[in-house]
Amino acid sequence: MYLIPIQVECHAGYRADEMPRRFVWNDQSIEVADIIDRWYQIESKPEWPRADYFKVRGHDGHDYLLKHDLEDDQWYLGKQWR
């Protein structure tokens, strides 16, 4: 798996950038229809910085893995090597 930097628009709850609502990939805006799963990388290591992960379903019917790196406040799209 490799990570592609993306822009994400979030719903901010009691924490900033709590849940992704829409993201831009390949110049296409993809709205998040559903958050299927969510998990956290709590312990910070150089190879695995603190992060929130979201498995989401887009309105386009595809599932995506989004990572929010909390150390540098950057969002990524996880892609499988083909």
mmCIF file of the N, C-alpha and C atoms, coordinates in Angstrom:
data_MODEL
# 
_entry.id   MODEL 
# 
loop_
_atom_site.group_PDB 
_atom_site.id 
_atom_site.type_symbol 
_atom_site.label_atom_id 
_atom_site.label_alt_id 
_atom_site.label_comp_id 
_atom_site.label_asym_id 
_atom_site.label_entity_id 
_atom_site.label_seq_id 
_atom_site.pdbx_PDB_ins_code 
_atom_site.Cartn_x 
_atom_site.Cartn_y 
_atom_site.Cartn_z 
_atom_site.occupancy 
_atom_site.B_iso_or_equiv 
_atom_site.pdbx_formal_charge 
_atom_site.auth_seq_id 
_atom_site.auth_comp_id 
_atom_site.auth_asym_id 
_atom_site.auth_atom_id 
_atom_site.pdbx_PDB_model_num 
ATOM 1   N N  . MET A 1 1  ? 0.847   -1.173 0.000  1.00 0.00 ? 1  MET A N  1 
ATOM 2   C CA . MET A 1 1  ? 0.000   0.000  0.000  1.00 0.00 ? 1  MET A CA 1 
ATOM 3   C C  . MET A 1 1  ? 0.894   1.237  0.000  1.00 0.00 ? 1  MET A C  1 
ATOM 4   N N  . TYR A 1 2  ? 0.455   2.247  -0.707 1.00 0.00 ? 2  TYR A N  1 
ATOM 5   C CA . TYR A 1 2  ? 1.157   3.523  -0.689 1.00 0.00 ? 2  TYR A CA 1 
ATOM 6   C C  . TYR A 1 2  ? 0.142   4.622  -0.418 1.00 0.00 ? 2  TYR A C  1 
ATOM 7   N N  . LEU A 1 3  ? 0.642   5.778  0.008  1.00 0.00 ? 3  LEU A N  1 
ATOM 8   C CA . LEU A 1 3  ? -0.219  6.889  0.423  1.00 0.00 ? 3  LEU A CA 1 
ATOM 9   C C  . LEU A 1 3  ? -0.089  8.053  -0.541 1.00 0.00 ? 3  LEU A C  1 
ATOM 10  N N  . ILE A 1 4  ? -1.239  8.594  -0.938 1.00 0.00 ? 4  ILE A N  1 
ATOM 11  C CA . ILE A 1 4  ? -1.304  9.736  -1.842 1.00 0.00 ? 4  ILE A CA 1 
ATOM 12  C C  . ILE A 1 4  ? -1.830  10.932 -1.059 1.00 0.00 ? 4  ILE A C  1 
ATOM 13  N N  . PRO A 1 5  ? -1.095  12.048 -0.999 1.00 0.00 ? 5  PRO A N  1 
ATOM 14  C CA . PRO A 1 5  ? -1.613  13.239 -0.309 1.00 0.00 ? 5  PRO A CA 1 
ATOM 15  C C  . PRO A 1 5  ? -2.884  13.748 -0.992 1.00 0.00 ? 5  PRO A C  1 
ATOM 16  N N  . ILE A 1 6  ? -3.889  14.075 -0.187 1.00 0.00 ? 6  ILE A N  1 
ATOM 17  C CA . ILE A 1 6  ? -5.158  14.580 -0.713 1.00 0.00 ? 6  ILE A CA 1 
ATOM 18  C C  . ILE A 1 6  ? -5.640  15.740 0.146  1.00 0.00 ? 6  ILE A C  1 
ATOM 19  N N  . GLN A 1 7  ? -6.620  16.476 -0.380 1.00 0.00 ? 7  GLN A N  1 
ATOM 20  C CA . GLN A 1 7  ? -7.293  17.531 0.376  1.00 0.00 ? 7  GLN A CA 1 
ATOM 21  C C  . GLN A 1 7  ? -8.613  16.957 0.883  1.00 0.00 ? 7  GLN A C  1 
ATOM 22  N N  . VAL A 1 8  ? -8.910  17.221 2.150  1.00 0.00 ? 8  VAL A N  1 
ATOM 23  C CA . VAL A 1 8  ? -10.122 16.685 2.768  1.00 0.00 ? 8  VAL A CA 1 
ATOM 24  C C  . VAL A 1 8  ? -10.881 17.813 3.450  1.00 0.00 ? 8  VAL A C  1 
ATOM 25  N N  . GLU A 1 9  ? -12.189 17.836 3.242  1.00 0.00 ? 9  GLU A N  1 
ATOM 26  C CA . GLU A 1 9  ? -13.076 18.745 3.972  1.00 0.00 ? 9  GLU A CA 1 
ATOM 27  C C  . GLU A 1 9  ? -13.717 17.913 5.073  1.00 0.00 ? 9  GLU A C  1 
ATOM 28  N N  . CYS A 1 10 ? -13.681 18.445 6.302  1.00 0.00 ? 10 CYS A N  1 
ATOM 29  C CA . CYS A 1 10 ? -14.139 17.680 7.456  1.00 0.00 ? 10 CYS A CA 1 
ATOM 30  C C  . CYS A 1 10 ? -15.293 18.332 8.167  1.00 0.00 ? 10 CYS A C  1 
ATOM 31  N N  . HIS A 1 11 ? -16.008 17.488 8.898  1.00 0.00 ? 11 HIS A N  1 
ATOM 32  C CA . HIS A 1 11 ? -16.974 17.968 9.880  1.00 0.00 ? 11 HIS A CA 1 
ATOM 33  C C  . HIS A 1 11 ? -16.204 18.096 11.180 1.00 0.00 ? 11 HIS A C  1 
ATOM 34  N N  . ALA A 1 12 ? -16.219 19.253 11.778 1.00 0.00 ? 12 ALA A N  1 
ATOM 35  C CA . ALA A 1 12 ? -15.507 19.462 13.041 1.00 0.00 ? 12 ALA A CA 1 
ATOM 36  C C  . ALA A 1 12 ? -16.491 19.331 14.191 1.00 0.00 ? 12 ALA A C  1 
ATOM 37  N N  . GLY A 1 13 ? -16.224 18.374 15.052 1.00 0.00 ? 13 GLY A N  1 
ATOM 38  C CA . GLY A 1 13 ? -17.024 18.204 16.251 1.00 0.00 ? 13 GLY A CA 1 
ATOM 39  C C  . GLY A 1 13 ? -16.329 18.867 17.411 1.00 0.00 ? 13 GLY A C  1 
ATOM 40  N N  . TYR A 1 14 ? -16.276 18.175 18.531 1.00 0.00 ? 14 TYR A N  1 
ATOM 41  C CA . TYR A 1 14 ? -15.579 18.750 19.686 1.00 0.00 ? 14 TYR A CA 1 
ATOM 42  C C  . TYR A 1 14 ? -14.078 18.740 19.476 1.00 0.00 ? 14 TYR A C  1 
ATOM 43  N N  . ARG A 1 15 ? -13.590 17.922 18.537 1.00 0.00 ? 15 ARG A N  1 
ATOM 44  C CA . ARG A 1 15 ? -12.181 17.965 18.132 1.00 0.00 ? 15 ARG A CA 1 
ATOM 45  C C  . ARG A 1 15 ? -12.137 18.498 16.709 1.00 0.00 ? 15 ARG A C  1 
ATOM 46  N N  . ALA A 1 16 ? -11.077 19.174 16.361 1.00 0.00 ? 16 ALA A N  1 
ATOM 47  C CA . ALA A 1 16 ? -10.948 19.683 14.988 1.00 0.00 ? 16 ALA A CA 1 
ATOM 48  C C  . ALA A 1 16 ? -10.814 18.513 14.016 1.00 0.00 ? 16 ALA A C  1 
ATOM 49  N N  . ASP A 1 17 ? -11.300 18.696 12.797 1.00 0.00 ? 17 ASP A N  1 
ATOM 50  C CA . ASP A 1 17 ? -11.179 17.700 11.730 1.00 0.00 ? 17 ASP A CA 1 
ATOM 51  C C  . ASP A 1 17 ? -11.602 16.310 12.192 1.00 0.00 ? 17 ASP A C  1 
ATOM 52  N N  . GLU A 1 18 ? -12.766 16.227 12.803 1.00 0.00 ? 18 GLU A N  1 
ATOM 53  C CA . GLU A 1 18 ? -13.191 14.968 13.400 1.00 0.00 ? 18 GLU A CA 1 
ATOM 54  C C  . GLU A 1 18 ? -13.543 13.885 12.378 1.00 0.00 ? 18 GLU A C  1 
ATOM 55  N N  . MET A 1 19 ? -14.318 14.226 11.344 1.00 0.00 ? 19 MET A N  1 
ATOM 56  C CA . MET A 1 19 ? -14.742 13.221 10.371 1.00 0.00 ? 19 MET A CA 1 
ATOM 57  C C  . MET A 1 19 ? -14.665 13.780 8.953  1.00 0.00 ? 19 MET A C  1 
ATOM 58  N N  . PRO A 1 20 ? -14.145 12.992 8.016  1.00 0.00 ? 20 PRO A N  1 
ATOM 59  C CA . PRO A 1 20 ? -14.093 13.464 6.624  1.00 0.00 ? 20 PRO A CA 1 
ATOM 60  C C  . PRO A 1 20 ? -15.487 13.498 6.006  1.00 0.00 ? 20 PRO A C  1 
ATOM 61  N N  . ARG A 1 21 ? -15.775 14.565 5.271  1.00 0.00 ? 21 ARG A N  1 
ATOM 62  C CA . ARG A 1 21 ? -17.065 14.716 4.582  1.00 0.00 ? 21 ARG A CA 1 
ATOM 63  C C  . ARG A 1 21 ? -16.911 14.636 3.067  1.00 0.00 ? 21 ARG A C  1 
ATOM 64  N N  . ARG A 1 22 ? -15.755 15.091 2.586  1.00 0.00 ? 22 ARG A N  1 
ATOM 65  C CA . ARG A 1 22 ? -15.494 15.104 1.140  1.00 0.00 ? 22 ARG A CA 1 
ATOM 66  C C  . ARG A 1 22 ? -13.991 15.203 0.952  1.00 0.00 ? 22 ARG A C  1 
ATOM 67  N N  . PHE A 1 23 ? -13.498 14.616 -0.150 1.00 0.00 ? 23 PHE A N  1 
ATOM 68  C CA . PHE A 1 23 ? -12.079 14.719 -0.455 1.00 0.00 ? 23 PHE A CA 1 
ATOM 69  C C  . PHE A 1 23 ? -11.880 14.853 -1.953 1.00 0.00 ? 23 PHE A C  1 
ATOM 70  N N  . VAL A 1 24 ? -10.731 15.376 -2.318 1.00 0.00 ? 24 VAL A N  1 
ATOM 71  C CA . VAL A 1 24 ? -10.401 15.602 -3.728 1.00 0.00 ? 24 VAL A CA 1 
ATOM 72  C C  . VAL A 1 24 ? -9.280  14.658 -4.111 1.00 0.00 ? 24 VAL A C  1 
ATOM 73  N N  . TRP A 1 25 ? -9.530  13.897 -5.175 1.00 0.00 ? 25 TRP A N  1 
ATOM 74  C CA . TRP A 1 25 ? -8.536  12.966 -5.695 1.00 0.00 ? 25 TRP A CA 1 
ATOM 75  C C  . TRP A 1 25 ? -8.653  12.942 -7.214 1.00 0.00 ? 25 TRP A C  1 
ATOM 76  N N  . ASN A 1 26 ? -7.532  13.073 -7.893 1.00 0.00 ? 26 ASN A N  1 
ATOM 77  C CA . ASN A 1 26 ? -7.516  13.126 -9.371 1.00 0.00 ? 26 ASN A CA 1 
ATOM 78  C C  . ASN A 1 26 ? -8.441  14.224 -9.895 1.00 0.00 ? 26 ASN A C  1 
ATOM 79  N N  . ASP A 1 27 ? -8.399  15.389 -9.254 1.00 0.00 ? 27 ASP A N  1 
ATOM 80  C CA . ASP A 1 27 ? -9.218  16.547 -9.634 1.00 0.00 ? 27 ASP A CA 1 
ATOM 81  C C  . ASP A 1 27 ? -10.719 16.280 -9.563 1.00 0.00 ? 27 ASP A C  1 
ATOM 82  N N  . GLN A 1 28 ? -11.118 15.260 -8.805 1.00 0.00 ? 28 GLN A N  1 
ATOM 83  C CA . GLN A 1 28 ? -12.533 14.933 -8.636 1.00 0.00 ? 28 GLN A CA 1 
ATOM 84  C C  . GLN A 1 28 ? -12.891 15.037 -7.162 1.00 0.00 ? 28 GLN A C  1 
ATOM 85  N N  . SER A 1 29 ? -13.991 15.705 -6.868 1.00 0.00 ? 29 SER A N  1 
ATOM 86  C CA . SER A 1 29 ? -14.475 15.811 -5.499 1.00 0.00 ? 29 SER A CA 1 
ATOM 87  C C  . SER A 1 29 ? -15.369 14.604 -5.210 1.00 0.00 ? 29 SER A C  1 
ATOM 88  N N  . ILE A 1 30 ? -15.022 13.864 -4.161 1.00 0.00 ? 30 ILE A N  1 
ATOM 89  C CA . ILE A 1 30 ? -15.776 12.668 -3.795 1.00 0.00 ? 30 ILE A CA 1 
ATOM 90  C C  . ILE A 1 30 ? -16.398 12.904 -2.427 1.00 0.00 ? 30 ILE A C  1 
ATOM 91  N N  . GLU A 1 31 ? -17.711 12.874 -2.369 1.00 0.00 ? 31 GLU A N  1 
ATOM 92  C CA . GLU A 1 31 ? -18.423 13.066 -1.114 1.00 0.00 ? 31 GLU A CA 1 
ATOM 93  C C  . GLU A 1 31 ? -18.500 11.741 -0.364 1.00 0.00 ? 31 GLU A C  1 
ATOM 94  N N  . VAL A 1 32 ? -18.280 11.795 0.951  1.00 0.00 ? 32 VAL A N  1 
ATOM 95  C CA . VAL A 1 32 ? -18.349 10.601 1.788  1.00 0.00 ? 32 VAL A CA 1 
ATOM 96  C C  . VAL A 1 32 ? -19.811 10.323 2.102  1.00 0.00 ? 32 VAL A C  1 
ATOM 97  N N  . ALA A 1 33 ? -20.276 9.149  1.678  1.00 0.00 ? 33 ALA A N  1 
ATOM 98  C CA . ALA A 1 33 ? -21.655 8.740  1.945  1.00 0.00 ? 33 ALA A CA 1 
ATOM 99  C C  . ALA A 1 33 ? -21.777 8.074  3.309  1.00 0.00 ? 33 ALA A C  1 
ATOM 100 N N  . ASP A 1 34 ? -20.724 7.336  3.699  1.00 0.00 ? 34 ASP A N  1 
ATOM 101 C CA . ASP A 1 34 ? -20.794 6.584  4.950  1.00 0.00 ? 34 ASP A CA 1 
ATOM 102 C C  . ASP A 1 34 ? -19.381 6.316  5.472  1.00 0.00 ? 34 ASP A C  1 
ATOM 103 N N  . ILE A 1 35 ? -19.230 6.361  6.781  1.00 0.00 ? 35 ILE A N  1 
ATOM 104 C CA . ILE A 1 35 ? -17.984 5.935  7.412  1.00 0.00 ? 35 ILE A CA 1 
ATOM 105 C C  . ILE A 1 35 ? -18.196 4.495  7.847  1.00 0.00 ? 35 ILE A C  1 
ATOM 106 N N  . ILE A 1 36 ? -17.485 3.578  7.207  1.00 0.00 ? 36 ILE A N  1 
ATOM 107 C CA . ILE A 1 36 ? -17.659 2.151  7.446  1.00 0.00 ? 36 ILE A CA 1 
ATOM 108 C C  . ILE A 1 36 ? -16.915 1.718  8.703  1.00 0.00 ? 36 ILE A C  1 
ATOM 109 N N  . ASP A 1 37 ? -15.707 2.250  8.891  1.00 0.00 ? 37 ASP A N  1 
ATOM 110 C CA . ASP A 1 37 ? -14.884 1.881  10.043 1.00 0.00 ? 37 ASP A CA 1 
ATOM 111 C C  . ASP A 1 37 ? -13.942 3.036  10.366 1.00 0.00 ? 37 ASP A C  1 
ATOM 112 N N  . ARG A 1 38 ? -13.469 3.028  11.604 1.00 0.00 ? 38 ARG A N  1 
ATOM 113 C CA . ARG A 1 38 ? -12.536 4.066  12.043 1.00 0.00 ? 38 ARG A CA 1 
ATOM 114 C C  . ARG A 1 38 ? -11.636 3.472  13.106 1.00 0.00 ? 38 ARG A C  1 
ATOM 115 N N  . TRP A 1 39 ? -10.333 3.774  13.033 1.00 0.00 ? 39 TRP A N  1 
ATOM 116 C CA . TRP A 1 39 ? -9.404  3.313  14.050 1.00 0.00 ? 39 TRP A CA 1 
ATOM 117 C C  . TRP A 1 39 ? -8.279  4.321  14.206 1.00 0.00 ? 39 TRP A C  1 
ATOM 118 N N  . TYR A 1 40 ? -7.476  4.116  15.249 1.00 0.00 ? 40 TYR A N  1 
ATOM 119 C CA . TYR A 1 40 ? -6.474  5.106  15.640 1.00 0.00 ? 40 TYR A CA 1 
ATOM 120 C C  . TYR A 1 40 ? -5.099  4.470  15.768 1.00 0.00 ? 40 TYR A C  1 
ATOM 121 N N  . GLN A 1 41 ? -4.079  5.217  15.397 1.00 0.00 ? 41 GLN A N  1 
ATOM 122 C CA . GLN A 1 41 ? -2.691  4.890  15.698 1.00 0.00 ? 41 GLN A CA 1 
ATOM 123 C C  . GLN A 1 41 ? -2.318  5.840  16.824 1.00 0.00 ? 41 GLN A C  1 
ATOM 124 N N  . ILE A 1 42 ? -2.316  5.353  18.054 1.00 0.00 ? 42 ILE A N  1 
ATOM 125 C CA . ILE A 1 42 ? -2.137  6.219  19.217 1.00 0.00 ? 42 ILE A CA 1 
ATOM 126 C C  . ILE A 1 42 ? -0.671  6.486  19.514 1.00 0.00 ? 42 ILE A C  1 
ATOM 127 N N  . GLU A 1 43 ? 0.144   5.437  19.470 1.00 0.00 ? 43 GLU A N  1 
ATOM 128 C CA . GLU A 1 43 ? 1.553   5.576  19.817 1.00 0.00 ? 43 GLU A CA 1 
ATOM 129 C C  . GLU A 1 43 ? 2.331   6.191  18.664 1.00 0.00 ? 43 GLU A C  1 
ATOM 130 N N  . SER A 1 44 ? 3.112   7.207  18.951 1.00 0.00 ? 44 SER A N  1 
ATOM 131 C CA . SER A 1 44 ? 3.885   7.884  17.912 1.00 0.00 ? 44 SER A CA 1 
ATOM 132 C C  . SER A 1 44 ? 5.268   7.259  17.793 1.00 0.00 ? 44 SER A C  1 
ATOM 133 N N  . LYS A 1 45 ? 5.562   6.763  16.584 1.00 0.00 ? 45 LYS A N  1 
ATOM 134 C CA . LYS A 1 45 ? 6.880   6.230  16.251 1.00 0.00 ? 45 LYS A CA 1 
ATOM 135 C C  . LYS A 1 45 ? 7.283   6.891  14.936 1.00 0.00 ? 45 LYS A C  1 
ATOM 136 N N  . PRO A 1 46 ? 8.567   7.013  14.667 1.00 0.00 ? 46 PRO A N  1 
ATOM 137 C CA . PRO A 1 46 ? 8.971   7.653  13.399 1.00 0.00 ? 46 PRO A CA 1 
ATOM 138 C C  . PRO A 1 46 ? 8.353   6.979  12.175 1.00 0.00 ? 46 PRO A C  1 
ATOM 139 N N  . GLU A 1 47 ? 8.256   5.654  12.180 1.00 0.00 ? 47 GLU A N  1 
ATOM 140 C CA . GLU A 1 47 ? 7.696   4.957  11.027 1.00 0.00 ? 47 GLU A CA 1 
ATOM 141 C C  . GLU A 1 47 ? 6.164   4.906  11.054 1.00 0.00 ? 47 GLU A C  1 
ATOM 142 N N  . TRP A 1 48 ? 5.568   5.145  12.203 1.00 0.00 ? 48 TRP A N  1 
ATOM 143 C CA . TRP A 1 48 ? 4.109   5.146  12.358 1.00 0.00 ? 48 TRP A CA 1 
ATOM 144 C C  . TRP A 1 48 ? 3.680   6.315  13.241 1.00 0.00 ? 48 TRP A C  1 
ATOM 145 N N  . PRO A 1 49 ? 3.582   7.523  12.681 1.00 0.00 ? 49 PRO A N  1 
ATOM 146 C CA . PRO A 1 49 ? 3.157   8.667  13.502 1.00 0.00 ? 49 PRO A CA 1 
ATOM 147 C C  . PRO A 1 49 ? 1.690   8.523  13.924 1.00 0.00 ? 49 PRO A C  1 
ATOM 148 N N  . ARG A 1 50 ? 1.324   9.271  14.960 1.00 0.00 ? 50 ARG A N  1 
ATOM 149 C CA . ARG A 1 50 ? -0.075  9.259  15.420 1.00 0.00 ? 50 ARG A CA 1 
ATOM 150 C C  . ARG A 1 50 ? -0.996  9.610  14.251 1.00 0.00 ? 50 ARG A C  1 
ATOM 151 N N  . ALA A 1 51 ? -2.074  8.843  14.118 1.00 0.00 ? 51 ALA A N  1 
ATOM 152 C CA . ALA A 1 51 ? -2.969  9.056  12.976 1.00 0.00 ? 51 ALA A CA 1 
ATOM 153 C C  . ALA A 1 51 ? -4.359  8.516  13.273 1.00 0.00 ? 51 ALA A C  1 
ATOM 154 N N  . ASP A 1 52 ? -5.341  9.071  12.573 1.00 0.00 ? 52 ASP A N  1 
ATOM 155 C CA . ASP A 1 52 ? -6.705  8.544  12.532 1.00 0.00 ? 52 ASP A CA 1 
ATOM 156 C C  . ASP A 1 52 ? -6.901  7.932  11.154 1.00 0.00 ? 52 ASP A C  1 
ATOM 157 N N  . TYR A 1 53 ? -7.544  6.774  11.107 1.00 0.00 ? 53 TYR A N  1 
ATOM 158 C CA . TYR A 1 53 ? -7.828  6.090  9.846  1.00 0.00 ? 53 TYR A CA 1 
ATOM 159 C C  . TYR A 1 53 ? -9.329  5.956  9.677  1.00 0.00 ? 53 TYR A C  1 
ATOM 160 N N  . PHE A 1 54 ? -9.790  6.109  8.446  1.00 0.00 ? 54 PHE A N  1 
ATOM 161 C CA . PHE A 1 54 ? -11.206 5.992  8.131  1.00 0.00 ? 54 PHE A CA 1 
ATOM 162 C C  . PHE A 1 54 ? -11.375 5.128  6.892  1.00 0.00 ? 54 PHE A C  1 
ATOM 163 N N  . LYS A 1 55 ? -12.202 4.093  6.991  1.00 0.00 ? 55 LYS A N  1 
ATOM 164 C CA . LYS A 1 55 ? -12.632 3.381  5.794  1.00 0.00 ? 55 LYS A CA 1 
ATOM 165 C C  . LYS A 1 55 ? -13.996 3.976  5.465  1.00 0.00 ? 55 LYS A C  1 
ATOM 166 N N  . VAL A 1 56 ? -14.097 4.586  4.287  1.00 0.00 ? 56 VAL A N  1 
ATOM 167 C CA . VAL A 1 56 ? -15.321 5.306  3.913  1.00 0.00 ? 56 VAL A CA 1 
ATOM 168 C C  . VAL A 1 56 ? -15.869 4.776  2.589  1.00 0.00 ? 56 VAL A C  1 
ATOM 169 N N  . ARG A 1 57 ? -17.157 4.973  2.403  1.00 0.00 ? 57 ARG A N  1 
ATOM 170 C CA . ARG A 1 57 ? -17.803 4.699  1.119  1.00 0.00 ? 57 ARG A CA 1 
ATOM 171 C C  . ARG A 1 57 ? -18.175 6.041  0.512  1.00 0.00 ? 57 ARG A C  1 
ATOM 172 N N  . GLY A 1 58 ? -17.727 6.254  -0.717 1.00 0.00 ? 58 GLY A N  1 
ATOM 173 C CA . GLY A 1 58 ? -18.050 7.492  -1.418 1.00 0.00 ? 58 GLY A CA 1 
ATOM 174 C C  . GLY A 1 58 ? -19.422 7.407  -2.060 1.00 0.00 ? 58 GLY A C  1 
ATOM 175 N N  . HIS A 1 59 ? -19.965 8.560  -2.424 1.00 0.00 ? 59 HIS A N  1 
ATOM 176 C CA . HIS A 1 59 ? -21.240 8.587  -3.143 1.00 0.00 ? 59 HIS A CA 1 
ATOM 177 C C  . HIS A 1 59 ? -21.113 7.928  -4.515 1.00 0.00 ? 59 HIS A C  1 
ATOM 178 N N  . ASP A 1 60 ? -19.874 7.696  -4.949 1.00 0.00 ? 60 ASP A N  1 
ATOM 179 C CA . ASP A 1 60 ? -19.649 7.007  -6.223 1.00 0.00 ? 60 ASP A CA 1 
ATOM 180 C C  . ASP A 1 60 ? -19.727 5.488  -6.068 1.00 0.00 ? 60 ASP A C  1 
ATOM 181 N N  . GLY A 1 61 ? -19.988 4.995  -4.833 1.00 0.00 ? 61 GLY A N  1 
ATOM 182 C CA . GLY A 1 61 ? -20.132 3.568  -4.590 1.00 0.00 ? 61 GLY A CA 1 
ATOM 183 C C  . GLY A 1 61 ? -18.835 2.839  -4.280 1.00 0.00 ? 61 GLY A C  1 
ATOM 184 N N  . HIS A 1 62 ? -17.698 3.509  -4.329 1.00 0.00 ? 62 HIS A N  1 
ATOM 185 C CA . HIS A 1 62 ? -16.404 2.884  -4.050 1.00 0.00 ? 62 HIS A CA 1 
ATOM 186 C C  . HIS A 1 62 ? -16.020 3.090  -2.584 1.00 0.00 ? 62 HIS A C  1 
ATOM 187 N N  . ASP A 1 63 ? -15.228 2.155  -2.062 1.00 0.00 ? 63 ASP A N  1 
ATOM 188 C CA . ASP A 1 63 ? -14.693 2.260  -0.707 1.00 0.00 ? 63 ASP A CA 1 
ATOM 189 C C  . ASP A 1 63 ? -13.276 2.818  -0.771 1.00 0.00 ? 63 ASP A C  1 
ATOM 190 N N  . TYR A 1 64 ? -12.925 3.638  0.224  1.00 0.00 ? 64 TYR A N  1 
ATOM 191 C CA . TYR A 1 64 ? -11.626 4.293  0.272  1.00 0.00 ? 64 TYR A CA 1 
ATOM 192 C C  . TYR A 1 64 ? -11.064 4.209  1.680  1.00 0.00 ? 64 TYR A C  1 
ATOM 193 N N  . LEU A 1 65 ? -9.736  4.195  1.771  1.00 0.00 ? 65 LEU A N  1 
ATOM 194 C CA . LEU A 1 65 ? -9.053  4.270  3.054  1.00 0.00 ? 65 LEU A CA 1 
ATOM 195 C C  . LEU A 1 65 ? -8.393  5.639  3.152  1.00 0.00 ? 65 LEU A C  1 
ATOM 196 N N  . LEU A 1 66 ? -8.797  6.412  4.157  1.00 0.00 ? 66 LEU A N  1 
ATOM 197 C CA . LEU A 1 66 ? -8.243  7.749  4.379  1.00 0.00 ? 66 LEU A CA 1 
ATOM 198 C C  . LEU A 1 66 ? -7.445  7.751  5.676  1.00 0.00 ? 66 LEU A C  1 
ATOM 199 N N  . LYS A 1 67 ? -6.296  8.398  5.646  1.00 0.00 ? 67 LYS A N  1 
ATOM 200 C CA . LYS A 1 67 ? -5.446  8.520  6.828  1.00 0.00 ? 67 LYS A CA 1 
ATOM 201 C C  . LYS A 1 67 ? -5.233  9.998  7.129  1.00 0.00 ? 67 LYS A C  1 
ATOM 202 N N  . HIS A 1 68 ? -5.452  10.377 8.378  1.00 0.00 ? 68 HIS A N  1 
ATOM 203 C CA . HIS A 1 68 ? -5.151  11.734 8.831  1.00 0.00 ? 68 HIS A CA 1 
ATOM 204 C C  . HIS A 1 68 ? -3.935  11.645 9.742  1.00 0.00 ? 68 HIS A C  1 
ATOM 205 N N  . ASP A 1 69 ? -2.788  12.074 9.246  1.00 0.00 ? 69 ASP A N  1 
ATOM 206 C CA . ASP A 1 69 ? -1.547  12.092 10.020 1.00 0.00 ? 69 ASP A CA 1 
ATOM 207 C C  . ASP A 1 69 ? -1.635  13.264 10.986 1.00 0.00 ? 69 ASP A C  1 
ATOM 208 N N  . LEU A 1 70 ? -1.730  12.967 12.260 1.00 0.00 ? 70 LEU A N  1 
ATOM 209 C CA . LEU A 1 70 ? -1.917  14.011 13.270 1.00 0.00 ? 70 LEU A CA 1 
ATOM 210 C C  . LEU A 1 70 ? -0.636  14.771 13.576 1.00 0.00 ? 70 LEU A C  1 
ATOM 211 N N  . GLU A 1 71 ? 0.511   14.200 13.240 1.00 0.00 ? 71 GLU A N  1 
ATOM 212 C CA . GLU A 1 71 ? 1.790   14.872 13.494 1.00 0.00 ? 71 GLU A CA 1 
ATOM 213 C C  . GLU A 1 71 ? 1.980   16.067 12.552 1.00 0.00 ? 71 GLU A C  1 
ATOM 214 N N  . ASP A 1 72 ? 1.625   15.893 11.268 1.00 0.00 ? 72 ASP A N  1 
ATOM 215 C CA . ASP A 1 72 ? 1.809   16.992 10.304 1.00 0.00 ? 72 ASP A CA 1 
ATOM 216 C C  . ASP A 1 72 ? 0.493   17.524 9.744  1.00 0.00 ? 72 ASP A C  1 
ATOM 217 N N  . ASP A 1 73 ? -0.642  17.067 10.303 1.00 0.00 ? 73 ASP A N  1 
ATOM 218 C CA . ASP A 1 73 ? -1.973  17.509 9.897  1.00 0.00 ? 73 ASP A CA 1 
ATOM 219 C C  . ASP A 1 73 ? -2.168  17.370 8.378  1.00 0.00 ? 73 ASP A C  1 
ATOM 220 N N  . GLN A 1 74 ? -1.772  16.223 7.852  1.00 0.00 ? 74 GLN A N  1 
ATOM 221 C CA . GLN A 1 74 ? -1.904  15.940 6.419  1.00 0.00 ? 74 GLN A CA 1 
ATOM 222 C C  . GLN A 1 74 ? -2.807  14.718 6.235  1.00 0.00 ? 74 GLN A C  1 
ATOM 223 N N  . TRP A 1 75 ? -3.647  14.766 5.196  1.00 0.00 ? 75 TRP A N  1 
ATOM 224 C CA . TRP A 1 75 ? -4.523  13.651 4.852  1.00 0.00 ? 75 TRP A CA 1 
ATOM 225 C C  . TRP A 1 75 ? -3.940  12.883 3.676  1.00 0.00 ? 75 TRP A C  1 
ATOM 226 N N  . TYR A 1 76 ? -4.181  11.562 3.669  1.00 0.00 ? 76 TYR A N  1 
ATOM 227 C CA . TYR A 1 76 ? -3.700  10.679 2.618  1.00 0.00 ? 76 TYR A CA 1 
ATOM 228 C C  . TYR A 1 76 ? -4.793  9.692  2.198  1.00 0.00 ? 76 TYR A C  1 
ATOM 229 N N  . LEU A 1 77 ? -4.732  9.300  0.957  1.00 0.00 ? 77 LEU A N  1 
ATOM 230 C CA . LEU A 1 77 ? -5.569  8.220  0.436  1.00 0.00 ? 77 LEU A CA 1 
ATOM 231 C C  . LEU A 1 77 ? -4.690  6.994  0.307  1.00 0.00 ? 77 LEU A C  1 
ATOM 232 N N  . GLY A 1 78 ? -5.094  5.891  0.910  1.00 0.00 ? 78 GLY A N  1 
ATOM 233 C CA . GLY A 1 78 ? -4.340  4.641  0.792  1.00 0.00 ? 78 GLY A CA 1 
ATOM 234 C C  . GLY A 1 78 ? -4.726  3.915  -0.487 1.00 0.00 ? 78 GLY A C  1 
ATOM 235 N N  . LYS A 1 79 ? -3.730  3.517  -1.257 1.00 0.00 ? 79 LYS A N  1 
ATOM 236 C CA . LYS A 1 79 ? -3.962  2.794  -2.507 1.00 0.00 ? 79 LYS A CA 1 
ATOM 237 C C  . LYS A 1 79 ? -3.171  1.487  -2.490 1.00 0.00 ? 79 LYS A C  1 
ATOM 238 N N  . GLN A 1 80 ? -3.779  0.437  -3.024 1.00 0.00 ? 80 GLN A N  1 
ATOM 239 C CA . GLN A 1 80 ? -3.113  -0.866 -3.149 1.00 0.00 ? 80 GLN A CA 1 
ATOM 240 C C  . GLN A 1 80 ? -2.174  -0.839 -4.339 1.00 0.00 ? 80 GLN A C  1 
ATOM 241 N N  . TRP A 1 81 ? -1.024  -1.502 -4.211 1.00 0.00 ? 81 TRP A N  1 
ATOM 242 C CA . TRP A 1 81 ? -0.136  -1.684 -5.364 1.00 0.00 ? 81 TRP A CA 1 
ATOM 243 C C  . TRP A 1 81 ? -0.814  -2.655 -6.308 1.00 0.00 ? 81 TRP A C  1 
ATOM 244 N N  . ARG A 1 82 ? -0.736  -2.407 -7.579 1.00 0.00 ? 82 ARG A N  1 
ATOM 245 C CA . ARG A 1 82 ? -1.342  -3.326 -8.562 1.00 0.00 ? 82 ARG A CA 1 
ATOM 246 C C  . ARG A 1 82 ? -0.290  -3.935 -9.420 1.00 0.00 ? 82 ARG A C  1 
# 
